Amino acid sequence: MPVINTVIERIVSWLEQCGFDPPVREITTVGLVPPAAYPQVLVTVEVESFSNDGTAVTAELRLQVSHAAGRPANALATVRDLAHQLRRSLNLSHRLGGAVRQLAVGEISFGRRDRTVDGGVVVTAELGVTLSYGADPLTD
């Protein structure tokens, strides 16, 4: 359905302008990016539900921050900082231009991927995000 795609594209575009430190190299909706793209943010849709009249939508998103470093502690420190910057940015969701009516950020969970890349081990942080928007966010 193009509605969720429009909202996700708007979120990705908005996050690209947030100015993370260190800069995020890739903000995407596709998890198949090369190791050179770290640090990166992946935005995926977990659940999408519609009201009976079709005018309101609630979606649960998963935002994953990943980074690779030679030492796991370095990768974790970078991911932790970026995850908190991401949460802070999401708390400013009112700057999305009215596309999202309400946005709630859940807990941050940390993990390590079962693979390594040339840059070292890959560490991740995931944020659960619930957002509500109108069925036509471009005119809402």
N, C-alpha and C positions, 0 to 999 in steps of 0.2 A: 504494500500500500504506500503510495507516495507521501502521505501525510507524515509518517514517522521518519521517512527518509529526509524530508524537508527540515524537520526539527533537528535531526542528527547532523545534517549538513550545516545548519546554522550554529549548533553547539560547537562543532569542530572548527568552523571558521572563526567563531568568537574566541575559542581557546587559543587559536594560533596568534591572536593579538594580545594575549594576556601577559606576555613577557616573563617567562620562567627563568630561574637562575639555578643551575646552568640551563641554557636554552634547550628546549625540547626539539630534537631534529625532525621528528615525524609525529603527527597527530592524525590518526587514521581510523577507519572502520574495518580494516582488513588486517588480520594478525600475521600475514606472511610478508614481513618486511626484512630486509637484510640486516645483519649485525651492525653495519655501519650506520644504521638509523637510530641507534641508542644514544641518548635516552629517548623513549617514545611513549606515547599515550595511545591506547586502543579503546575505542568506544563501541560497545556492543549492546544490542537490545536483548534483554532476558525475557520479559513478559510485557504484553500490551493488552489492555482491556478497554472496552468501549461502553459508554452509557447506553441505556435502552433507546434513547432518542437519537443517538449517534452524534451528539454535539460536543461531548467531552471524552477525552482519552486520558488514561493513566498508563504510564510506561515505567518499567523498571529497567534501568541501565546498569551496566557494569563498566566502570572506567578502570583500566589497568595501566599503571605506570611501570615501565621496565627499564633497567639499566644494566650494563655489563662493565665489570671492572676486574682487574687481576686479583684483587683481594675481596672476598665476600663482604667484609666490614665496610670497605669503601663503597661498594655497590649499594649496600643497605643504607648507608648514610645519605647517599645521593637520592635514592628512591624515597626515603623517609621525608627528606626536605621537599622533593617535588610533589609527593602526595599531599603534604600539608599546604603547599602553594596551590595545588589543584583544588583542594577543599575550600580554601579561602576564595579562590576565583569563582567557584560554583556558588558560594554564599552571596556573590554579587550578581546572581542570575537575573536580577531585574534589568540588567544591561543587555539582555538578549532581545530587546526591541519589542516586547509584548508577545513573543511567540510562545513563551511558557508562562502559564498562570501561576503555578506553584512548583517549587523544586525543594526536595529534602535530601540531604547527604547523610548516609548512614556511616557505619564504622569503616575504619581502614584496616585491612588485613594484609599481612606481609608473608611472602613466601619466596622460594627459590625454585627456578625451573630445573628440570632434570637434564639440562644440557648446558654445555659451555660453548662459547664462541671464541674467535681469535682474541677478543678483548678480555676474556676471562669468564667468570661465572655470571649468570643472568639472575638478577633479583627483581622481584615484582612487588607491587602494592596494589590492592584492589579496593575501589570505593563503590559501594552500592548507592545508586541515585534513583529516587522516585520523582517523576515529574508529571504534571498535569497540564494539558493544553487543549485548545479548541480543535475540533475536527478539521477546520480549515485555518491553520495558523497564520497564513499570509494575510487573511482579512480579519482576524480576531482582534 
